[in-house]
Amino acid sequence: MLVGVCYRSPTDYIFGRGNHSLLRDMIEEVSQSHFMLMGDFNYPGINWTDDGGPSTTATEDEKLFWQSLDDNFITQHVKVPTRMDATLVWC
């Protein structure tokens, strides 16, 4: 069982644009194992509370991230906001 914690800064100049694709690659790699991933991906354009997916205002990176989770059959288990109106991810 792999257990991971992830925090993705919402500020591109801190981590660079390439980390969006690296994060998706990591999701695809760990999805081949039993794993639990917790954290804050800072993708506010994704509706985590009811598996609604990307909103109509979601960025391309948010849409691609959601598609990566969906393609790898990853399920969000936390359905209510955990910090103010934000829902932290527990897959």
LUMKOLTI-507947 format. One record per residue: residue in three letters; z, y, x of N, C-alpha, C in turn. Coordinates in nm, 3 decimals. Layout:
N
<node><resn>ALA</resn><n_Z>Z</n_Z><n_Y>Y</n_Y><n_X>X</n_X><ca_Z>Z</ca_Z><ca_Y>Y</ca_Y><ca_X>X</ca_X><c_Z>Z</c_Z><c_Y>Y</c_Y><c_X>X</c_X></node>
...
//
This chain:
91
<node><resn>MET</resn><n_Z>0.000</n_Z><n_Y>-0.117</n_Y><n_X>0.085</n_X><ca_Z>0.000</ca_Z><ca_Y>0.000</ca_Y><ca_X>0.000</ca_X><c_Z>0.000</c_Z><c_Y>0.123</c_Y><c_X>0.090</c_X></node>
<node><resn>LEU</resn><n_Z>-0.099</n_Z><n_Y>0.208</n_Y><n_X>0.071</n_X><ca_Z>-0.104</ca_Z><ca_Y>0.336</ca_Y><ca_X>0.141</ca_X><c_Z>-0.038</c_Z><c_Y>0.442</c_Y><c_X>0.055</c_X></node>
<node><resn>VAL</resn><n_Z>0.042</n_Z><n_Y>0.527</n_Y><n_X>0.115</n_X><ca_Z>0.105</ca_Z><ca_Y>0.638</ca_Y><ca_X>0.045</ca_X><c_Z>0.067</c_Z><c_Y>0.765</c_Y><c_X>0.120</c_X></node>
<node><resn>GLY</resn><n_Z>0.017</n_Z><n_Y>0.863</n_Y><n_X>0.048</n_X><ca_Z>-0.025</ca_Z><ca_Y>0.986</ca_Y><ca_X>0.113</ca_X><c_Z>0.020</c_Z><c_Y>1.109</c_Y><c_X>0.037</c_X></node>
<node><resn>VAL</resn><n_Z>0.036</n_Z><n_Y>1.217</n_Y><n_X>0.112</n_X><ca_Z>0.068</ca_Z><ca_Y>1.347</ca_Y><ca_X>0.055</ca_X><c_Z>-0.036</c_Z><c_Y>1.445</c_Y><c_X>0.109</c_X></node>
<node><resn>CYS</resn><n_Z>-0.091</n_Z><n_Y>1.527</n_Y><n_X>0.021</n_X><ca_Z>-0.196</ca_Z><ca_Y>1.619</ca_Y><ca_X>0.062</ca_X><c_Z>-0.169</c_Z><c_Y>1.758</c_Y><c_X>0.006</c_X></node>
<node><resn>TYR</resn><n_Z>-0.186</n_Z><n_Y>1.857</n_Y><n_X>0.088</n_X><ca_Z>-0.186</ca_Z><ca_Y>1.996</ca_Y><ca_X>0.043</ca_X><c_Z>-0.314</c_Z><c_Y>2.059</c_Y><c_X>0.095</c_X></node>
<node><resn>ARG</resn><n_Z>-0.400</n_Z><n_Y>2.105</n_Y><n_X>0.004</n_X><ca_Z>-0.521</ca_Z><ca_Y>2.174</ca_Y><ca_X>0.043</ca_X><c_Z>-0.502</c_Z><c_Y>2.322</c_Y><c_X>0.016</c_X></node>
<node><resn>SER</resn><n_Z>-0.506</n_Z><n_Y>2.401</n_Y><n_X>0.122</n_X><ca_Z>-0.491</ca_Z><ca_Y>2.545</ca_Y><ca_X>0.106</ca_X><c_Z>-0.610</c_Z><c_Y>2.599</c_Y><c_X>0.027</c_X></node>
<node><resn>PRO</resn><n_Z>-0.585</n_Z><n_Y>2.690</n_Y><n_X>-0.064</n_X><ca_Z>-0.696</ca_Z><ca_Y>2.748</ca_Y><ca_X>-0.139</ca_X><c_Z>-0.773</c_Z><c_Y>2.853</c_Y><c_X>-0.059</c_X></node>
<node><resn>THR</resn><n_Z>-0.733</n_Z><n_Y>2.878</n_Y><n_X>0.065</n_X><ca_Z>-0.795</ca_Z><ca_Y>2.981</ca_Y><ca_X>0.147</ca_X><c_Z>-0.892</c_Z><c_Y>2.919</c_Y><c_X>0.246</c_X></node>
<node><resn>ASP</resn><n_Z>-1.022</n_Z><n_Y>2.940</n_Y><n_X>0.225</n_X><ca_Z>-1.124</ca_Z><ca_Y>2.880</ca_Y><ca_X>0.310</ca_X><c_Z>-1.113</c_Z><c_Y>2.919</c_Y><c_X>0.457</c_X></node>
<node><resn>TYR</resn><n_Z>-1.072</n_Z><n_Y>3.042</n_Y><n_X>0.487</n_X><ca_Z>-1.069</ca_Z><ca_Y>3.082</ca_Y><ca_X>0.628</ca_X><c_Z>-0.962</c_Z><c_Y>3.008</c_Y><c_X>0.706</c_X></node>
<node><resn>ILE</resn><n_Z>-0.866</n_Z><n_Y>2.947</n_Y><n_X>0.638</n_X><ca_Z>-0.763</ca_Z><ca_Y>2.869</ca_Y><ca_X>0.706</ca_X><c_Z>-0.815</c_Z><c_Y>2.731</c_Y><c_X>0.746</c_X></node>
<node><resn>PHE</resn><n_Z>-0.888</n_Z><n_Y>2.666</n_Y><n_X>0.655</n_X><ca_Z>-0.930</ca_Z><ca_Y>2.528</ca_Y><ca_X>0.682</ca_X><c_Z>-1.079</c_Z><c_Y>2.512</c_Y><c_X>0.699</c_X></node>
<node><resn>GLY</resn><n_Z>-1.160</n_Z><n_Y>2.607</n_Y><n_X>0.663</n_X><ca_Z>-1.305</ca_Z><ca_Y>2.597</ca_Y><ca_X>0.677</ca_X><c_Z>-1.370</c_Z><c_Y>2.527</c_Y><c_X>0.560</c_X></node>
<node><resn>ARG</resn><n_Z>-1.497</n_Z><n_Y>2.552</n_Y><n_X>0.541</n_X><ca_Z>-1.570</ca_Z><ca_Y>2.497</ca_Y><ca_X>0.426</ca_X><c_Z>-1.591</c_Z><c_Y>2.346</c_Y><c_X>0.436</c_X></node>
<node><resn>GLY</resn><n_Z>-1.596</n_Z><n_Y>2.289</n_Y><n_X>0.555</n_X><ca_Z>-1.624</ca_Z><ca_Y>2.147</ca_Y><ca_X>0.571</ca_X><c_Z>-1.514</c_Z><c_Y>2.055</c_Y><c_X>0.521</c_X></node>
<node><resn>ASN</resn><n_Z>-1.394</n_Z><n_Y>2.107</n_Y><n_X>0.501</n_X><ca_Z>-1.284</ca_Z><ca_Y>2.020</ca_Y><ca_X>0.460</ca_X><c_Z>-1.296</c_Z><c_Y>1.970</c_Y><c_X>0.317</c_X></node>
<node><resn>HIS</resn><n_Z>-1.374</n_Z><n_Y>2.038</n_Y><n_X>0.235</n_X><ca_Z>-1.396</ca_Z><ca_Y>1.987</ca_Y><ca_X>0.099</ca_X><c_Z>-1.463</c_Z><c_Y>1.849</c_Y><c_X>0.106</c_X></node>
<node><resn>SER</resn><n_Z>-1.566</n_Z><n_Y>1.837</n_Y><n_X>0.187</n_X><ca_Z>-1.635</ca_Z><ca_Y>1.708</ca_Y><ca_X>0.197</ca_X><c_Z>-1.550</c_Z><c_Y>1.605</c_Y><c_X>0.271</c_X></node>
<node><resn>LEU</resn><n_Z>-1.471</n_Z><n_Y>1.649</n_Y><n_X>0.371</n_X><ca_Z>-1.381</ca_Z><ca_Y>1.555</ca_Y><ca_X>0.439</ca_X><c_Z>-1.277</c_Z><c_Y>1.498</c_Y><c_X>0.344</c_X></node>
<node><resn>LEU</resn><n_Z>-1.227</n_Z><n_Y>1.581</n_Y><n_X>0.254</n_X><ca_Z>-1.130</ca_Z><ca_Y>1.535</ca_Y><ca_X>0.154</ca_X><c_Z>-1.194</c_Z><c_Y>1.431</c_Y><c_X>0.062</c_X></node>
<node><resn>ARG</resn><n_Z>-1.317</n_Z><n_Y>1.456</n_Y><n_X>0.019</n_X><ca_Z>-1.386</ca_Z><ca_Y>1.358</ca_Y><ca_X>-0.066</ca_X><c_Z>-1.413</c_Z><c_Y>1.228</c_Y><c_X>0.010</c_X></node>
<node><resn>ASP</resn><n_Z>-1.447</n_Z><n_Y>1.239</n_Y><n_X>0.138</n_X><ca_Z>-1.469</ca_Z><ca_Y>1.119</ca_Y><ca_X>0.220</ca_X><c_Z>-1.340</c_Z><c_Y>1.038</c_Y><c_X>0.232</c_X></node>
<node><resn>MET</resn><n_Z>-1.227</n_Z><n_Y>1.108</n_Y><n_X>0.249</n_X><ca_Z>-1.098</ca_Z><ca_Y>1.039</ca_Y><ca_X>0.260</ca_X><c_Z>-1.065</c_Z><c_Y>0.968</c_Y><c_X>0.129</c_X></node>
<node><resn>ILE</resn><n_Z>-1.091</n_Z><n_Y>1.035</n_Y><n_X>0.016</n_X><ca_Z>-1.066</ca_Z><ca_Y>0.973</ca_Y><ca_X>-0.115</ca_X><c_Z>-1.147</c_Z><c_Y>0.844</c_Y><c_X>-0.127</c_X></node>
<node><resn>GLU</resn><n_Z>-1.273</n_Z><n_Y>0.849</n_Y><n_X>-0.089</n_X><ca_Z>-1.357</ca_Z><ca_Y>0.730</ca_Y><ca_X>-0.098</ca_X><c_Z>-1.307</c_Z><c_Y>0.619</c_Y><c_X>-0.007</c_X></node>
<node><resn>GLU</resn><n_Z>-1.261</n_Z><n_Y>0.654</n_Y><n_X>0.112</n_X><ca_Z>-1.212</ca_Z><ca_Y>0.553</ca_Y><ca_X>0.206</ca_X><c_Z>-1.085</c_Z><c_Y>0.485</c_Y><c_X>0.156</c_X></node>
<node><resn>VAL</resn><n_Z>-0.986</n_Z><n_Y>0.563</n_Y><n_X>0.110</n_X><ca_Z>-0.860</ca_Z><ca_Y>0.502</ca_Y><ca_X>0.068</ca_X><c_Z>-0.874</c_Z><c_Y>0.430</c_Y><c_X>-0.065</c_X></node>
<node><resn>SER</resn><n_Z>-0.976</n_Z><n_Y>0.462</n_Y><n_X>-0.142</n_X><ca_Z>-0.992</ca_Z><ca_Y>0.397</ca_Y><ca_X>-0.273</ca_X><c_Z>-1.023</c_Z><c_Y>0.248</c_Y><c_X>-0.259</c_X></node>
<node><resn>GLN</resn><n_Z>-1.054</n_Z><n_Y>0.204</n_Y><n_X>-0.139</n_X><ca_Z>-1.079</ca_Z><ca_Y>0.063</ca_Y><ca_X>-0.115</ca_X><c_Z>-0.949</c_Z><c_Y>-0.016</c_Y><c_X>-0.100</c_X></node>
<node><resn>SER</resn><n_Z>-0.836</n_Z><n_Y>0.054</n_Y><n_X>-0.099</n_X><ca_Z>-0.704</ca_Z><ca_Y>-0.007</ca_Y><ca_X>-0.081</ca_X><c_Z>-0.615</c_Z><c_Y>0.027</c_Y><c_X>-0.200</c_X></node>
<node><resn>HIS</resn><n_Z>-0.499</n_Z><n_Y>-0.037</n_Y><n_X>-0.205</n_X><ca_Z>-0.397</ca_Z><ca_Y>0.005</ca_Y><ca_X>-0.301</ca_X><c_Z>-0.334</c_Z><c_Y>0.130</c_Y><c_X>-0.242</c_X></node>
<node><resn>PHE</resn><n_Z>-0.329</n_Z><n_Y>0.237</n_Y><n_X>-0.319</n_X><ca_Z>-0.275</ca_Z><ca_Y>0.360</ca_Y><ca_X>-0.264</ca_X><c_Z>-0.215</c_Z><c_Y>0.448</c_Y><c_X>-0.373</c_X></node>
<node><resn>MET</resn><n_Z>-0.131</n_Z><n_Y>0.539</n_Y><n_X>-0.328</n_X><ca_Z>-0.074</ca_Z><ca_Y>0.643</ca_Y><ca_X>-0.413</ca_X><c_Z>-0.091</c_Z><c_Y>0.773</c_Y><c_X>-0.335</c_X></node>
<node><resn>LEU</resn><n_Z>-0.152</n_Z><n_Y>0.871</n_Y><n_X>-0.398</n_X><ca_Z>-0.176</ca_Z><ca_Y>0.999</ca_Y><ca_X>-0.333</ca_X><c_Z>-0.111</c_Z><c_Y>1.108</c_Y><c_X>-0.417</c_X></node>
<node><resn>MET</resn><n_Z>-0.025</n_Z><n_Y>1.186</n_Y><n_X>-0.354</n_X><ca_Z>0.046</ca_Z><ca_Y>1.294</ca_Y><ca_X>-0.424</ca_X><c_Z>0.014</c_Z><c_Y>1.423</c_Y><c_X>-0.353</c_X></node>
<node><resn>GLY</resn><n_Z>0.014</n_Z><n_Y>1.533</n_Y><n_X>-0.429</n_X><ca_Z>-0.004</ca_Z><ca_Y>1.660</ca_Y><ca_X>-0.362</ca_X><c_Z>-0.061</c_Z><c_Y>1.768</c_Y><c_X>-0.450</c_X></node>
<node><resn>ASP</resn><n_Z>-0.105</n_Z><n_Y>1.872</n_Y><n_X>-0.383</n_X><ca_Z>-0.161</ca_Z><ca_Y>1.989</ca_Y><ca_X>-0.448</ca_X><c_Z>-0.297</c_Z><c_Y>2.016</c_Y><c_X>-0.385</c_X></node>
<node><resn>PHE</resn><n_Z>-0.402</n_Z><n_Y>1.990</n_Y><n_X>-0.459</n_X><ca_Z>-0.537</ca_Z><ca_Y>2.010</ca_Y><ca_X>-0.407</ca_X><c_Z>-0.587</c_Z><c_Y>2.151</c_Y><c_X>-0.432</c_X></node>
<node><resn>ASN</resn><n_Z>-0.512</n_Z><n_Y>2.230</n_Y><n_X>-0.508</n_X><ca_Z>-0.550</ca_Z><ca_Y>2.368</ca_Y><ca_X>-0.537</ca_X><c_Z>-0.692</c_Z><c_Y>2.379</c_Y><c_X>-0.591</c_X></node>
<node><resn>TYR</resn><n_Z>-0.719</n_Z><n_Y>2.301</n_Y><n_X>-0.692</n_X><ca_Z>-0.844</ca_Z><ca_Y>2.310</ca_Y><ca_X>-0.766</ca_X><c_Z>-0.811</c_Z><c_Y>2.351</c_Y><c_X>-0.908</c_X></node>
<node><resn>PRO</resn><n_Z>-0.788</n_Z><n_Y>2.480</n_Y><n_X>-0.933</n_X><ca_Z>-0.747</ca_Z><ca_Y>2.524</ca_Y><ca_X>-1.067</ca_X><c_Z>-0.854</c_Z><c_Y>2.507</c_Y><c_X>-1.174</c_X></node>
<node><resn>GLY</resn><n_Z>-0.977</n_Z><n_Y>2.485</n_Y><n_X>-1.134</n_X><ca_Z>-1.084</ca_Z><ca_Y>2.466</ca_Y><ca_X>-1.232</ca_X><c_Z>-1.091</c_Z><c_Y>2.325</c_Y><c_X>-1.287</c_X></node>
<node><resn>ILE</resn><n_Z>-0.996</n_Z><n_Y>2.239</n_Y><n_X>-1.249</n_X><ca_Z>-0.990</ca_Z><ca_Y>2.103</ca_Y><ca_X>-1.302</ca_X><c_Z>-0.875</c_Z><c_Y>2.095</c_Y><c_X>-1.401</c_X></node>
<node><resn>ASN</resn><n_Z>-0.902</n_Z><n_Y>2.041</n_Y><n_X>-1.516</n_X><ca_Z>-0.799</ca_Z><ca_Y>2.022</ca_Y><ca_X>-1.619</ca_X><c_Z>-0.734</c_Z><c_Y>1.887</c_Y><c_X>-1.594</c_X></node>
<node><resn>TRP</resn><n_Z>-0.620</n_Z><n_Y>1.888</n_Y><n_X>-1.527</n_X><ca_Z>-0.550</ca_Z><ca_Y>1.764</ca_Y><ca_X>-1.491</ca_X><c_Z>-0.468</c_Z><c_Y>1.709</c_Y><c_X>-1.606</c_X></node>
<node><resn>THR</resn><n_Z>-0.431</n_Z><n_Y>1.789</n_Y><n_X>-1.704</n_X><ca_Z>-0.332</ca_Z><ca_Y>1.747</ca_Y><ca_X>-1.802</ca_X><c_Z>-0.385</c_Z><c_Y>1.648</c_Y><c_X>-1.904</c_X></node>
<node><resn>ASP</resn><n_Z>-0.513</n_Z><n_Y>1.647</n_Y><n_X>-1.931</n_X><ca_Z>-0.562</ca_Z><ca_Y>1.551</ca_Y><ca_X>-2.031</ca_X><c_Z>-0.692</c_Z><c_Y>1.483</c_Y><c_X>-1.987</c_X></node>
<node><resn>ASP</resn><n_Z>-0.710</n_Z><n_Y>1.469</n_Y><n_X>-1.857</n_X><ca_Z>-0.831</ca_Z><ca_Y>1.409</ca_Y><ca_X>-1.800</ca_X><c_Z>-0.957</c_Z><c_Y>1.478</c_Y><c_X>-1.849</c_X></node>
<node><resn>GLY</resn><n_Z>-0.945</n_Z><n_Y>1.607</n_Y><n_X>-1.876</n_X><ca_Z>-1.058</ca_Z><ca_Y>1.682</ca_Y><ca_X>-1.926</ca_X><c_Z>-1.165</c_Z><c_Y>1.709</c_Y><c_X>-1.822</c_X></node>
<node><resn>GLY</resn><n_Z>-1.129</n_Z><n_Y>1.696</n_Y><n_X>-1.696</n_X><ca_Z>-1.227</ca_Z><ca_Y>1.719</ca_Y><ca_X>-1.591</ca_X><c_Z>-1.245</c_Z><c_Y>1.867</c_Y><c_X>-1.561</c_X></node>
<node><resn>PRO</resn><n_Z>-1.354</n_Z><n_Y>1.898</n_Y><n_X>-1.493</n_X><ca_Z>-1.379</ca_Z><ca_Y>2.036</ca_Y><ca_X>-1.454</ca_X><c_Z>-1.402</c_Z><c_Y>2.125</c_Y><c_X>-1.576</c_X></node>
<node><resn>SER</resn><n_Z>-1.351</n_Z><n_Y>2.247</n_Y><n_X>-1.568</n_X><ca_Z>-1.375</ca_Z><ca_Y>2.344</ca_Y><ca_X>-1.675</ca_X><c_Z>-1.515</c_Z><c_Y>2.401</c_Y><c_X>-1.660</c_X></node>
<node><resn>THR</resn><n_Z>-1.555</n_Z><n_Y>2.479</n_Y><n_X>-1.756</n_X><ca_Z>-1.688</ca_Z><ca_Y>2.541</ca_Y><ca_X>-1.750</ca_X><c_Z>-1.696</c_Z><c_Y>2.644</c_Y><c_X>-1.638</c_X></node>
<node><resn>THR</resn><n_Z>-1.581</n_Z><n_Y>2.691</n_Y><n_X>-1.589</n_X><ca_Z>-1.579</ca_Z><ca_Y>2.789</ca_Y><ca_X>-1.480</ca_X><c_Z>-1.548</c_Z><c_Y>2.724</c_Y><c_X>-1.345</c_X></node>
<node><resn>ALA</resn><n_Z>-1.545</n_Z><n_Y>2.592</n_Y><n_X>-1.338</n_X><ca_Z>-1.512</ca_Z><ca_Y>2.521</ca_Y><ca_X>-1.213</ca_X><c_Z>-1.616</c_Z><c_Y>2.551</c_Y><c_X>-1.106</c_X></node>
<node><resn>THR</resn><n_Z>-1.569</n_Z><n_Y>2.557</n_Y><n_X>-0.983</n_X><ca_Z>-1.660</ca_Z><ca_Y>2.576</ca_Y><ca_X>-0.869</ca_X><c_Z>-1.734</c_Z><c_Y>2.445</c_Y><c_X>-0.842</c_X></node>
<node><resn>GLU</resn><n_Z>-1.837</n_Z><n_Y>2.453</n_Y><n_X>-0.761</n_X><ca_Z>-1.911</ca_Z><ca_Y>2.333</ca_Y><ca_X>-0.723</ca_X><c_Z>-1.820</c_Z><c_Y>2.235</c_Y><c_X>-0.649</c_X></node>
<node><resn>ASP</resn><n_Z>-1.732</n_Z><n_Y>2.286</n_Y><n_X>-0.563</n_X><ca_Z>-1.638</ca_Z><ca_Y>2.198</ca_Y><ca_X>-0.490</ca_X><c_Z>-1.544</c_Z><c_Y>2.126</c_Y><c_X>-0.586</c_X></node>
<node><resn>GLU</resn><n_Z>-1.498</n_Z><n_Y>2.195</n_Y><n_X>-0.691</n_X><ca_Z>-1.410</ca_Z><ca_Y>2.132</ca_Y><ca_X>-0.790</ca_X><c_Z>-1.485</c_Z><c_Y>2.022</c_Y><c_X>-0.866</c_X></node>
<node><resn>LYS</resn><n_Z>-1.609</n_Z><n_Y>2.049</n_Y><n_X>-0.901</n_X><ca_Z>-1.690</ca_Z><ca_Y>1.948</ca_Y><ca_X>-0.972</ca_X><c_Z>-1.714</c_Z><c_Y>1.827</c_Y><c_X>-0.884</c_X></node>
<node><resn>LEU</resn><n_Z>-1.746</n_Z><n_Y>1.849</n_Y><n_X>-0.757</n_X><ca_Z>-1.770</ca_Z><ca_Y>1.738</ca_Y><ca_X>-0.665</ca_X><c_Z>-1.642</c_Z><c_Y>1.657</c_Y><c_X>-0.641</c_X></node>
<node><resn>PHE</resn><n_Z>-1.528</n_Z><n_Y>1.725</n_Y><n_X>-0.632</n_X><ca_Z>-1.401</ca_Z><ca_Y>1.655</ca_Y><ca_X>-0.613</ca_X><c_Z>-1.371</c_Z><c_Y>1.568</c_Y><c_X>-0.734</c_X></node>
<node><resn>TRP</resn><n_Z>-1.385</n_Z><n_Y>1.625</n_Y><n_X>-0.853</n_X><ca_Z>-1.361</ca_Z><ca_Y>1.548</ca_Y><ca_X>-0.976</ca_X><c_Z>-1.454</c_Z><c_Y>1.427</c_Y><c_X>-0.982</c_X></node>
<node><resn>GLN</resn><n_Z>-1.581</n_Z><n_Y>1.447</n_Y><n_X>-0.947</n_X><ca_Z>-1.677</ca_Z><ca_Y>1.337</ca_Y><ca_X>-0.949</ca_X><c_Z>-1.637</c_Z><c_Y>1.228</c_Y><c_X>-0.851</c_X></node>
<node><resn>SER</resn><n_Z>-1.584</n_Z><n_Y>1.268</n_Y><n_X>-0.735</n_X><ca_Z>-1.537</ca_Z><ca_Y>1.170</ca_Y><ca_X>-0.636</ca_X><c_Z>-1.423</c_Z><c_Y>1.085</c_Y><c_X>-0.691</c_X></node>
<node><resn>LEU</resn><n_Z>-1.328</n_Z><n_Y>1.150</n_Y><n_X>-0.760</n_X><ca_Z>-1.218</ca_Z><ca_Y>1.075</ca_Y><ca_X>-0.821</ca_X><c_Z>-1.271</c_Z><c_Y>0.980</c_Y><c_X>-0.928</c_X></node>
<node><resn>ASP</resn><n_Z>-1.362</n_Z><n_Y>1.030</n_Y><n_X>-1.010</n_X><ca_Z>-1.418</ca_Z><ca_Y>0.950</ca_Y><ca_X>-1.118</ca_X><c_Z>-1.500</c_Z><c_Y>0.832</c_Y><c_X>-1.062</c_X></node>
<node><resn>ASP</resn><n_Z>-1.581</n_Z><n_Y>0.857</n_Y><n_X>-0.961</n_X><ca_Z>-1.664</ca_Z><ca_Y>0.751</ca_Y><ca_X>-0.901</ca_X><c_Z>-1.580</c_Z><c_Y>0.640</c_Y><c_X>-0.840</c_X></node>
<node><resn>ASN</resn><n_Z>-1.460</n_Z><n_Y>0.674</n_Y><n_X>-0.794</n_X><ca_Z>-1.374</ca_Z><ca_Y>0.575</ca_Y><ca_X>-0.728</ca_X><c_Z>-1.263</c_Z><c_Y>0.524</c_Y><c_X>-0.819</c_X></node>
<node><resn>PHE</resn><n_Z>-1.275</n_Z><n_Y>0.552</n_Y><n_X>-0.949</n_X><ca_Z>-1.182</ca_Z><ca_Y>0.501</ca_Y><ca_X>-1.051</ca_X><c_Z>-1.037</c_Z><c_Y>0.541</c_Y><c_X>-1.022</c_X></node>
<node><resn>ILE</resn><n_Z>-1.018</n_Z><n_Y>0.664</n_Y><n_X>-0.978</n_X><ca_Z>-0.885</ca_Z><ca_Y>0.714</ca_Y><ca_X>-0.947</ca_X><c_Z>-0.830</c_Z><c_Y>0.785</c_Y><c_X>-1.069</c_X></node>
<node><resn>THR</resn><n_Z>-0.706</n_Z><n_Y>0.754</n_Y><n_X>-1.103</n_X><ca_Z>-0.642</ca_Z><ca_Y>0.803</ca_Y><ca_X>-1.225</ca_X><c_Z>-0.532</c_Z><c_Y>0.901</c_Y><c_X>-1.192</c_X></node>
<node><resn>GLN</resn><n_Z>-0.529</n_Z><n_Y>1.011</n_Y><n_X>-1.263</n_X><ca_Z>-0.421</ca_Z><ca_Y>1.109</ca_Y><ca_X>-1.253</ca_X><c_Z>-0.309</c_Z><c_Y>1.063</c_Y><c_X>-1.346</c_X></node>
<node><resn>HIS</resn><n_Z>-0.188</n_Z><n_Y>1.050</n_Y><n_X>-1.293</n_X><ca_Z>-0.077</ca_Z><ca_Y>0.999</ca_Y><ca_X>-1.373</ca_X><c_Z>0.013</c_Z><c_Y>1.108</c_Y><c_X>-1.430</c_X></node>
<node><resn>VAL</resn><n_Z>0.017</n_Z><n_Y>1.224</n_Y><n_X>-1.367</n_X><ca_Z>0.100</ca_Z><ca_Y>1.334</ca_Y><ca_X>-1.418</ca_X><c_Z>0.018</c_Z><c_Y>1.411</c_Y><c_X>-1.520</c_X></node>
<node><resn>LYS</resn><n_Z>0.068</n_Z><n_Y>1.423</n_Y><n_X>-1.641</n_X><ca_Z>-0.008</ca_Z><ca_Y>1.484</ca_Y><ca_X>-1.749</ca_X><c_Z>0.048</c_Z><c_Y>1.618</c_Y><c_X>-1.796</c_X></node>
<node><resn>VAL</resn><n_Z>0.157</n_Z><n_Y>1.664</n_Y><n_X>-1.736</n_X><ca_Z>0.217</ca_Z><ca_Y>1.791</ca_Y><ca_X>-1.777</ca_X><c_Z>0.231</c_Z><c_Y>1.881</c_Y><c_X>-1.654</c_X></node>
<node><resn>PRO</resn><n_Z>0.229</n_Z><n_Y>2.013</n_Y><n_X>-1.673</n_X><ca_Z>0.248</ca_Z><ca_Y>2.102</ca_Y><ca_X>-1.558</ca_X><c_Z>0.381</c_Z><c_Y>2.075</c_Y><c_X>-1.489</c_X></node>
<node><resn>THR</resn><n_Z>0.376</n_Z><n_Y>2.076</n_Y><n_X>-1.357</n_X><ca_Z>0.496</ca_Z><ca_Y>2.047</ca_Y><ca_X>-1.277</ca_X><c_Z>0.548</c_Z><c_Y>2.169</c_Y><c_X>-1.203</c_X></node>
<node><resn>ARG</resn><n_Z>0.468</n_Z><n_Y>2.273</n_Y><n_X>-1.197</n_X><ca_Z>0.510</ca_Z><ca_Y>2.397</ca_Y><ca_X>-1.132</ca_X><c_Z>0.444</c_Z><c_Y>2.512</c_Y><c_X>-1.206</c_X></node>
<node><resn>MET</resn><n_Z>0.522</n_Z><n_Y>2.584</n_Y><n_X>-1.284</n_X><ca_Z>0.471</ca_Z><ca_Y>2.688</ca_Y><ca_X>-1.373</ca_X><c_Z>0.360</c_Z><c_Y>2.628</c_Y><c_X>-1.459</c_X></node>
<node><resn>ASP</resn><n_Z>0.236</n_Z><n_Y>2.676</n_Y><n_X>-1.447</n_X><ca_Z>0.130</ca_Z><ca_Y>2.617</ca_Y><ca_X>-1.528</ca_X><c_Z>0.041</c_Z><c_Y>2.523</c_Y><c_X>-1.446</c_X></node>
<node><resn>ALA</resn><n_Z>0.082</n_Z><n_Y>2.491</n_Y><n_X>-1.323</n_X><ca_Z>0.003</ca_Z><ca_Y>2.403</ca_Y><ca_X>-1.237</ca_X><c_Z>0.052</c_Z><c_Y>2.259</c_Y><c_X>-1.249</c_X></node>
<node><resn>THR</resn><n_Z>-0.043</n_Z><n_Y>2.167</n_Y><n_X>-1.244</n_X><ca_Z>-0.011</ca_Z><ca_Y>2.025</ca_Y><ca_X>-1.247</ca_X><c_Z>-0.038</c_Z><c_Y>1.966</c_Y><c_X>-1.109</c_X></node>
<node><resn>LEU</resn><n_Z>0.067</n_Z><n_Y>1.919</n_Y><n_X>-1.045</n_X><ca_Z>0.047</ca_Z><ca_Y>1.855</ca_Y><ca_X>-0.916</ca_X><c_Z>-0.011</c_Z><c_Y>1.716</c_Y><c_X>-0.937</c_X></node>
<node><resn>VAL</resn><n_Z>-0.085</n_Z><n_Y>1.672</n_Y><n_X>-0.841</n_X><ca_Z>-0.160</ca_Z><ca_Y>1.547</ca_Y><ca_X>-0.854</ca_X><c_Z>-0.077</c_Z><c_Y>1.428</c_Y><c_X>-0.807</c_X></node>
<node><resn>TRP</resn><n_Z>-0.084</n_Z><n_Y>1.322</n_Y><n_X>-0.884</n_X><ca_Z>-0.023</ca_Z><ca_Y>1.194</ca_Y><ca_X>-0.848</ca_X><c_Z>-0.121</c_Z><c_Y>1.087</c_Y><c_X>-0.892</c_X></node>
<node><resn>CYS</resn><n_Z>-0.201</n_Z><n_Y>1.041</n_Y><n_X>-0.798</n_X><ca_Z>-0.304</ca_Z><ca_Y>0.942</ca_Y><ca_X>-0.830</ca_X><c_Z>-0.262</c_Z><c_Y>0.804</c_Y><c_X>-0.785</c_X></node>
//
